[in-house]
Amino acid sequence: MELLEPSLQMWLTFGLIFIGIFFYILDKFPMELTSLGIISALLLLFNFMPVLGADGEVLLSTRSLLAGFADPALIAILALLVIGRGMVETGALDSPVKELVRLGSNYPITVLIMSLVTVMIISAFLNNTPVVVIFIPIMITLVDNIGKSPSLYLMPLSFVAILGGMTTLIGSSTNLLVAGEYQSLSGKTLGFFDFAVPGLFLAFIGFIYVILIAPRILPSEKSSKNEEAKITGKQFIVQIDLTEGNSLIGKKAVAGMFPILSGLTVQLVKRGRNDFLPPFDDITLEKGDCLVIATTRKELTKKIAEDHILLSDVKNQSLIDFDEDPGTGLSRGQKLVELIVKPKSRLDGRTLDQAGFLLPGGCKILGIQRRSRMNRASINDIRLEANDTLLAIGSQSQIRSLRLNNDVMLMEWSVKEIPIKADTWKALSIFFGVVILASSGTVPIAIAATLGAFVMIISGCLNVSKAVSAVDHKIFMLIGAALAMGTSLQATGGASYLAMELLNILDGASVPIILSAFFLLIAFLTNILSNNATAVLFTPIAINVAGELGVDPFIFITAVIFAANCSFATPMGYQTNLLVLAPGDYKFSDFMKVGVPLIIILWVSYSLFAPWYYGIN
């Protein structure tokens, strides 16, 4: 293999890469700013010091350095994030997760571990990227139901998918690339399970680490971005007036409770001048009844999503500017929001009945939450106080009009749209359509994901603003910088230079020592270059090294496969790492803290296992 001579550009590229990684780890500046700095430095370097090929052509142009921003892998990741947001917003996975929680209510950690085992097994036979896409919203909802932080399990989700992918020929695109190049260079083919035994050994060792050690290193506090963590605990007193068409009319109490309102605590049924307190024996709800219930926002949202005419009185009185979905009876775009009554507010001392349940702009008040205990009574009779938290419903424009209101303080983080049941099935159909198209190879994953994101928006499952907010700018800049660094390292000959220098240093060493060092070098570079680029680059090197040492090239080829899959130390190391970066609210250093020990453990394990398994010494 012809290698480029060491050059000043190569050394400067090394320097810029190490400086960039240093600033990523330091975490003193936003990840996007560091990425932009790296790209700018590389553009300047190769503008004034171009790298030329043998026939004088420029190997590193501005176009090639910026090509990462149009990379199909990046487009696929961003589109998948949009699809994932659509799944979460429509509540498409609430039912399966609810079943998981029910089955594992006594052993929630067991359910999580079994989910990770399932991901690892599936990843051995399917492309692991869509597998992780499927399980990200499931894991988020599952950990939320057991009160854990998503950051404890999303990075392990990515890691077990990578570990499972290294066990079979089709588990990862990296494996297929190595197999293809190995066949073209040597004429030999790799079978489906040819490297399954060492792959399973490494996957088992890695899985033990991910389950027992990784959660102890990962941040356990819920992210400030995790809106669900903020809105699930408060109990609101909410009133439902049974107007014409309400789905509760005619429902009868069973054993003192109303089964249709499971999850909500009915405190009072008011009928004219009569008040009925629990237990509610032989009561059938009638038109004109007023129900006072205690519930959390999360439970109320679920109930409204399941029964879209539950708040028919609200829709009729307040939400007249929405686009109603004729198939559901629910106006699309209704949002729940929390508001705090300001000191000296005009609402202070007034009852909700006196306020008309309406706020300036059109939002209607649904409920009230107060730190001190409130008497069991109609919400109409509760006098508002400063610092009371109000639960209101309205359109985006109605909620926006409250930002400068002198009576209430708008809690921006609490705005959440109520999903529509019809959209749940749309989102599921779109999602599985994307997975089938991508996993079957009908179209590339970038095309399938882009199409899925487009359909998710035009079908109404997700509005444009939500879709845009799902496109994480950290990922966009990070992958652009990573691909620019990888392109520079390849074009300047830096990666090949490191490989040859390693062999020179180990000249005369035993085969197991060289194999171990070779694995470690590839595992290091795969976290800077893309895993696929690293695999393609080192496959011919592996064949040459094996030939010089007089051993079967298959041994070094499998080392390339396993090491190139050790993309645990950086978020740009593998697509699945980028997918969990934003939902887990991880920092660059989080991947270093968890990923580097895992790489070392796998390296040591492989270095001890491979000589025994392959019979080399």
C-alpha positions in Angstrom: 0.0 0.0 0.0 1.5 3.3 -1.1 1.7 5.8 1.8 2.0 9.6 1.7 5.2 11.0 3.2 4.7 12.8 6.5 4.0 16.5 5.8 3.5 19.7 7.6 -0.2 19.6 6.8 -0.5 16.1 8.4 1.1 17.3 11.6 -1.1 20.4 11.7 -4.1 18.2 11.1 -3.1 16.1 14.1 -2.7 19.3 16.2 -6.1 20.7 15.3 -7.8 17.3 16.0 -6.3 17.1 19.4 -7.1 20.7 20.2 -10.7 20.1 19.1 -11.1 17.0 21.3 -9.5 18.9 24.2 -12.1 21.6 24.0 -14.9 19.1 23.6 -13.8 17.4 26.8 -13.1 20.7 28.6 -16.8 21.7 27.9 -16.1 25.3 28.7 -17.6 26.4 25.4 -20.8 25.2 23.6 -20.2 22.1 21.5 -21.5 23.9 18.5 -18.9 26.7 18.9 -16.1 24.2 19.2 -17.3 22.4 16.1 -17.4 25.6 14.2 -13.9 26.6 15.3 -12.5 23.2 14.1 -14.2 23.6 10.7 -13.0 27.2 10.3 -9.4 26.2 11.3 -9.3 23.4 8.8 -10.8 25.6 6.0 -8.1 28.2 6.6 -5.3 25.6 6.8 -6.0 23.9 3.6 -6.9 27.1 1.8 -3.4 28.5 2.3 -1.6 25.1 2.5 -3.4 22.9 0.0 -2.8 19.1 -0.1 -2.1 18.0 -3.7 -2.3 14.6 -5.3 0.2 12.8 -7.5 -1.2 14.6 -10.6 -1.5 17.9 -9.0 -5.2 17.9 -8.1 -6.4 19.4 -4.9 -7.3 16.6 -2.4 -8.9 18.9 0.2 -11.1 21.6 -1.3 -13.6 23.7 0.6 -16.4 21.6 -0.9 -14.9 18.3 0.4 -14.3 19.8 3.9 -17.9 21.0 4.1 -19.5 17.9 2.5 -20.2 16.6 5.9 -23.2 19.0 6.3 -24.8 17.2 3.3 -23.8 13.7 4.4 -26.6 11.2 4.0 -25.9 9.8 7.5 -26.4 13.3 9.0 -29.6 13.9 7.0 -30.9 10.5 8.1 -30.2 11.2 11.8 -31.9 14.6 11.7 -34.9 13.2 9.9 -35.1 10.3 12.4 -35.1 12.9 15.2 -38.1 14.5 13.6 -39.9 11.2 13.3 -39.1 10.4 16.9 -40.6 13.7 18.1 -43.7 12.9 16.1 -44.0 9.6 17.9 -43.6 11.2 21.3 -46.0 14.1 20.5 -48.8 11.9 19.3 -48.3 9.4 22.2 -47.9 6.6 19.7 -45.9 4.5 22.1 -47.9 5.1 25.3 -49.9 1.8 25.0 -47.0 -0.6 24.5 -45.0 1.2 27.2 -48.0 1.1 29.5 -48.1 -2.7 29.0 -44.4 -3.0 29.7 -44.8 -1.0 32.9 -47.8 -3.1 33.9 -45.9 -6.4 33.3 -42.9 -5.2 35.2 -44.5 -3.0 37.8 -42.9 -5.0 40.5 -39.5 -5.3 38.8 -39.0 -2.1 36.7 -35.3 -2.5 36.4 -35.8 -6.1 35.0 -38.0 -4.6 32.3 -35.3 -2.1 31.3 -32.6 -4.8 31.3 -34.8 -7.1 29.2 -35.4 -4.2 26.8 -31.7 -3.7 26.4 -31.2 -7.5 25.8 -33.9 -7.4 23.2 -32.1 -4.5 21.4 -28.8 -6.3 21.4 -30.3 -9.5 20.0 -32.3 -7.6 17.3 -29.2 -5.5 16.4 -27.4 -8.7 15.4 -29.8 -9.3 12.5 -31.1 -5.8 11.6 -29.3 -2.5 11.0 -28.9 -1.2 14.5 -29.8 2.4 13.7 -33.5 1.9 13.1 -33.6 -0.5 16.1 -32.3 2.3 18.4 -34.8 4.7 16.8 -37.6 2.4 17.7 -36.5 2.0 21.3 -35.5 5.7 22.1 -39.1 6.9 22.8 -40.0 3.6 24.4 -37.1 3.9 26.9 -37.8 7.6 27.6 -41.4 6.8 28.4 -40.5 3.7 30.4 -37.9 5.5 32.6 -40.3 8.4 33.1 -42.9 6.0 34.5 -40.4 4.7 37.1 -39.1 8.1 37.9 -35.6 7.7 36.5 -33.6 10.0 34.2 -33.4 9.1 30.5 -29.7 9.8 30.6 -29.2 6.6 32.7 -30.4 4.3 29.9 -30.2 6.0 26.5 -26.4 5.8 26.2 -26.5 2.1 27.3 -29.2 1.7 24.6 -26.8 2.9 21.9 -23.9 0.9 23.3 -25.8 -2.5 23.4 -27.0 -1.9 19.9 -23.4 -1.5 18.8 -22.3 -4.5 20.8 -25.0 -6.7 19.2 -24.1 -5.4 15.8 -20.6 -6.8 16.0 -21.7 -10.4 16.3 -22.9 -11.2 12.8 -22.0 -10.2 9.2 -25.1 -8.0 8.7 -25.2 -6.6 12.2 -23.5 -3.4 11.1 -22.6 -1.7 7.9 -19.0 -1.7 9.1 -19.0 -5.5 9.0 -20.3 -5.6 5.5 -17.8 -3.0 4.3 -14.9 -5.0 5.7 -16.2 -8.2 4.3 -16.6 -6.7 0.8 -13.2 -5.2 0.7 -11.6 -8.4 2.1 -13.3 -10.4 -0.7 -12.1 -7.9 -3.4 -8.5 -7.9 -2.1 -8.1 -11.6 -1.2 -10.9 -13.4 -3.0 -12.1 -14.9 0.3 -15.6 -14.4 1.8 -16.8 -14.0 5.4 -19.7 -16.1 6.5 -22.7 -14.9 8.5 -21.5 -16.4 11.8 -17.7 -16.6 11.1 -16.8 -14.2 13.9 -19.9 -14.8 16.1 -18.0 -16.6 18.9 -15.5 -13.8 19.7 -18.2 -11.2 18.9 -20.6 -12.8 21.5 -17.8 -12.9 24.0 -17.1 -9.2 23.6 -20.8 -8.4 23.5 -21.3 -10.3 26.8 -18.4 -8.5 28.5 -19.6 -5.1 27.2 -23.2 -5.8 28.3 -22.2 -6.5 31.9 -20.3 -3.2 32.0 -23.2 -1.3 30.5 -25.7 -2.7 33.0 -23.6 -2.7 36.2 -21.1 0.1 35.8 -22.3 2.7 33.2 -25.4 3.8 35.2 -23.1 4.6 38.1 -21.0 6.9 35.9 -23.8 8.6 33.9 -25.5 11.7 35.1 -28.6 10.7 37.1 -30.3 14.0 37.5 -33.2 14.7 35.2 -32.4 17.2 32.5 -33.8 20.7 32.7 -34.9 20.0 29.1 -37.0 17.1 30.3 -40.4 18.7 30.3 -42.2 15.6 31.4 -40.2 15.6 34.7 -41.6 19.0 35.5 -45.3 18.5 34.7 -46.1 15.0 36.0 -46.2 15.5 39.8 -48.5 18.4 40.6 -52.1 17.6 41.5 -54.6 20.0 40.1 -58.2 20.5 41.0 -60.1 20.3 37.7 -63.8 20.8 36.9 -65.6 19.1 34.1 -69.1 20.4 33.2 -71.3 17.8 31.4 -72.7 19.8 28.5 -74.6 18.3 25.6 -72.6 15.5 23.8 -70.1 14.9 26.7 -69.0 11.3 26.7 -69.4 11.0 30.4 -73.2 11.4 30.3 -75.0 8.2 31.1 -72.0 6.6 32.8 -72.8 4.8 36.1 -70.6 4.4 39.2 -69.4 0.9 39.9 -68.2 0.0 43.5 -68.3 3.7 44.4 -66.1 4.9 41.5 -66.4 5.7 37.8 -64.3 3.2 35.7 -64.2 5.5 32.8 -62.3 8.0 34.9 -59.6 5.6 36.1 -56.5 7.5 37.0 -58.5 10.5 38.0 -59.8 11.1 41.6 -63.4 12.3 41.5 -63.8 14.4 44.6 -67.3 15.8 44.1 -70.3 15.4 41.8 -72.4 18.6 41.9 -76.0 18.3 40.5 -77.9 21.5 41.0 -78.0 22.2 44.7 -77.0 18.7 45.6 -73.4 17.6 46.2 -72.4 13.9 46.1 -69.2 12.9 47.8 -67.4 9.6 47.3 -68.1 6.7 47.4 -70.6 7.3 44.6 -73.3 4.6 45.0 -75.9 4.2 42.3 -75.1 7.5 40.6 -75.5 7.9 36.9 -74.0 11.0 35.4 -76.4 13.4 33.7 -76.3 16.4 31.5 -75.7 19.5 33.6 -73.7 17.6 36.3 -70.4 19.2 37.4 -67.5 16.9 38.3 -64.6 18.1 40.5 -61.6 15.9 40.1 -58.0 15.8 41.4 -55.4 14.8 38.8 -52.0 15.4 37.4 -51.4 17.0 34.0 -50.0 13.8 32.7 -53.1 11.8 33.6 -55.5 14.5 32.4 -53.7 14.7 29.0 -53.9 10.9 28.6 -57.6 10.9 29.4 -58.3 13.7 26.9 -56.2 12.0 24.3 -58.2 8.8 24.8 -61.6 10.6 25.0 -61.6 13.7 22.8 -65.0 14.9 23.8 -64.3 14.8 27.5 -63.9 18.6 27.5 -66.6 19.4 25.0 -67.7 22.3 27.2 -64.2 23.8 26.8 -64.2 23.4 23.1 -67.6 24.9 22.7 -66.9 27.9 24.9 -63.3 28.8 24.2 -61.5 27.1 21.4 -63.3 28.6 18.5 -60.2 29.5 16.5 -58.9 25.9 16.1 -59.1 23.8 13.0 -61.4 21.0 14.1 -60.6 17.5 13.1 -64.0 16.1 12.0 -62.9 12.5 12.6 -62.1 13.0 16.2 -64.4 15.8 17.5 -61.2 17.4 18.9 -59.8 20.7 17.6 -56.3 20.3 16.5 -53.7 22.4 18.2 -55.1 22.5 21.8 -52.3 23.0 24.3 -52.2 22.7 28.1 -50.2 25.4 29.9 -49.4 26.3 33.5 -49.7 29.9 34.7 -48.9 31.5 38.1 -51.1 34.2 39.6 -48.9 37.2 40.1 -49.0 39.3 43.3 -51.4 42.2 43.0 -53.1 40.4 40.2 -56.7 41.4 39.4 -57.5 37.7 39.8 -56.4 37.7 43.4 -59.5 37.3 45.7 -61.8 36.5 42.8 -63.4 33.2 42.2 -63.1 31.4 38.9 -66.8 31.9 38.3 -66.3 35.6 38.7 -63.4 35.5 36.3 -65.6 33.6 33.8 -62.9 30.9 33.6 -61.5 32.9 30.7 -58.2 34.7 30.5 -57.4 37.7 28.2 -56.7 36.3 24.8 -59.2 33.4 25.0 -57.4 30.7 27.1 -59.8 28.8 29.5 -58.8 27.9 33.0 -59.3 24.1 33.6 -57.8 23.7 37.1 -56.0 25.1 40.0 -53.2 23.9 42.2 -52.3 25.4 45.6 -49.6 24.4 48.1 -52.0 24.7 51.0 -55.0 22.3 51.3 -58.2 23.3 49.6 -61.6 22.4 50.8 -63.6 19.9 48.8 -65.9 22.2 46.9 -66.9 23.3 43.4 -64.0 25.0 41.7 -66.4 27.9 41.0 -66.3 28.8 44.6 -62.5 28.7 45.1 -61.0 32.2 45.5 -57.7 32.7 43.7 -54.6 33.7 45.6 -51.2 35.0 44.6 -48.8 32.2 43.6 -51.7 29.8 42.8 -50.8 27.7 39.7 -53.5 27.6 37.1 -53.9 24.9 34.4 -55.3 26.4 31.2 -56.1 25.3 27.7 -55.8 27.3 24.5 -54.3 27.7 21.1 -50.7 28.7 20.4 -51.8 32.3 19.6 -54.0 32.5 22.7 -51.1 31.2 24.9 -48.7 33.6 23.3 -50.9 36.6 24.1 -50.4 35.8 27.8 -46.6 36.5 27.7 -47.1 40.2 28.6 -50.1 39.7 30.8 -50.0 41.6 34.1 -52.2 39.1 36.0 -50.5 35.8 35.3 -47.0 34.5 34.6 -46.7 32.2 31.7 -44.6 29.0 32.3 -43.2 28.6 28.8 -41.7 25.1 29.5 -45.2 23.8 30.4 -46.8 24.3 27.0 -47.7 20.9 25.6 -50.1 19.9 22.8 -52.8 17.4 23.4 -52.3 14.5 21.1 -55.1 13.3 18.8 -55.8 9.6 18.7 -56.1 9.4 14.9 -52.6 10.9 14.7 -51.3 8.1 16.9 -52.1 5.5 14.2 -50.7 7.8 11.5 -47.4 8.2 13.4 -47.1 4.5 13.9 -47.8 3.7 10.3 -45.2 6.3 9.1 -42.6 5.1 11.6 -42.9 1.4 10.7 -43.0 2.3 7.0 -39.7 4.0 7.4 -38.2 1.1 9.3 -39.4 -1.5 6.7 -38.1 0.6 3.8 -34.7 1.1 5.5 -34.2 -2.4 6.9 -35.3 -4.2 3.8 -32.9 -2.2 1.6 -35.7 -0.9 -0.6 -34.3 2.6 -0.3 -31.3 4.0 1.6 -32.1 5.0 5.2 -31.5 8.7 4.4 -34.3 8.6 1.8 -36.7 6.6 4.0 -36.1 8.9 7.0 -36.5 12.1 5.0 -39.7 10.9 3.4 -41.0 9.8 6.8 -40.2 13.2 8.3 -42.1 14.9 5.4 -45.1 12.7 5.8 -45.1 13.1 9.6 -45.5 16.9 9.1 -48.0 17.0 6.2 -50.2 14.4 7.9 -50.6 16.7 10.9 -48.8 14.5 13.4 -46.2 17.2 13.9 -46.2 20.9 13.1 -43.3 22.7 11.4 -42.1 24.4 14.6 -42.0 21.2 16.5 -40.2 19.5 13.7 -37.6 22.3 13.5 -37.1 22.1 17.3 -36.4 18.4 17.0 -33.4 19.1 14.7 -30.7 19.4 17.2 -28.0 21.9 16.2 -25.4 20.2 18.3 -25.6 17.1 16.2 -25.6 19.1 13.0 -22.4 20.9 13.8 -20.7 18.0 15.5 -21.1 15.6 12.6 -20.0 18.3 10.2 -16.8 18.9 12.2 -16.2 15.1 12.7 -16.4 14.4 8.9 -14.2 17.3 8.2 -11.6 16.0 10.6 -11.8 12.5 9.2 -11.5 13.7 5.6 -8.4 15.7 6.5 -6.8 12.8 8.3 -7.3 10.5 5.4 -6.2 13.0 2.7 -3.0 14.0 4.5 -2.1 10.3 5.2 -2.3 10.6 8.9 -4.2 7.4 9.6 -1.9 5.3 7.4 1.1 6.9 9.0 0.0 6.0 12.5 -0.5 2.4 11.4 2.9 2.0 9.8 4.6 3.7 12.7 2.9 1.3 15.1 4.3 -1.6 13.1 7.8 -0.1 13.1 7.7 0.4 16.9 6.5 -3.2 17.4 9.0 -4.7 15.0 10.0 -8.1 16.3 7.1 -8.3 18.8 4.9 -11.5 19.0 1.8 -11.8 17.0 -0.6 -11.4 20.0 1.2 -8.1 21.0 0.9 -6.7 17.5 -2.7 -7.8 17.2 -3.5 -6.2 20.5 -1.8 -2.9 19.5 -3.5 -3.0 16.1 -6.9 -3.4 17.8 -6.2 -0.5 20.1 -5.1 1.9 17.3 -8.3 1.2 15.3 -10.5 1.6 18.4 -8.9 5.0 18.9 -9.3 6.2 15.4 -12.8 4.9 14.9 -13.9 7.5 17.4 -12.4 10.3 15.3 -12.9 9.1 11.8 -16.2 7.5 11.0 -16.4 3.8 11.8 -16.9 2.9 8.2 -14.0 5.0 7.0 -11.7 3.4 9.6 -12.8 -0.1 8.6 -12.2 0.6 4.9 -8.8 2.2 5.6 -7.5 -0.5 7.8 -8.7 -3.6 5.9 -5.9 -3.6 3.4 -3.4 -2.7 6.1 -4.7 -5.7 8.1 -4.1 -8.1 5.2 -0.6 -6.7 4.6 0.3 -7.0 8.3 -1.0 -10.6 8.5 1.1 -11.5 5.4 4.3 -10.0 6.9 3.7 -12.0 10.1 2.7 -15.2 8.3 -0.7 -15.6 9.9 -4.2 -16.1 8.6 -5.5 -12.6 7.4 -8.9 -13.6 8.8 -7.5 -13.0 12.4 -6.6 -9.4 11.6 -9.7 -8.8 9.6 -11.9 -9.7 12.5 -9.8 -7.4 14.7 -10.7 -4.6 12.3 -14.4 -5.4 12.6 -14.4 -5.5 16.4 -12.2 -2.5 16.9 -14.0 -0.4 14.3 -17.2 -1.1 16.1 -15.8 0.3 19.4 -17.3 3.7 18.7 -18.1 4.4 22.3 -15.9 7.3 23.3 -17.4 10.2 21.2 -20.9 11.1 20.2 -19.8 11.3 16.5 -18.3 7.8 16.7 -21.5 6.1 15.6 -24.9 7.1 14.4 -26.7 5.6 17.4 -24.6 7.8 19.7 -25.8 10.9 17.9 -29.4 9.7 18.1 -29.3 9.6 21.9 -27.1 12.7 22.4 -30.0 15.2 22.4 -32.7 13.1 24.2 -30.2 12.1 26.9 -28.9 15.7 27.2 -25.4 14.3 27.2 -22.1 16.2 27.0 -19.1 15.2 25.0 -17.3 14.3 28.2 -20.1 11.9 29.2 -19.3 9.7 26.3 -15.6 9.9 27.2 -16.2 8.9 30.8 -18.4 5.9 30.0 -17.0 5.0 26.6 -13.2 5.0 27.2 -13.4 2.4 30.1 -15.6 0.2 27.9 -13.1 0.4 25.0 -10.3 -0.5 27.4 -12.2 -3.5 28.8 -13.0 -4.8 25.3 -9.4 -4.3 24.2 -8.0 -6.2 27.2 -10.7 -8.9 26.8 -9.9 -9.3 23.1 -6.2 -9.3 23.7 -6.6 -12.2 26.2 -9.3 -14.1 24.3 -8.0 -13.9 20.7 -4.6 -15.7 21.1 -6.3 -18.6 22.9 -9.2 -18.8 20.4 -7.2 -18.5 17.2 -4.2 -20.5 18.6 -1.5 -17.9 18.0 1.5 -17.1 20.1 
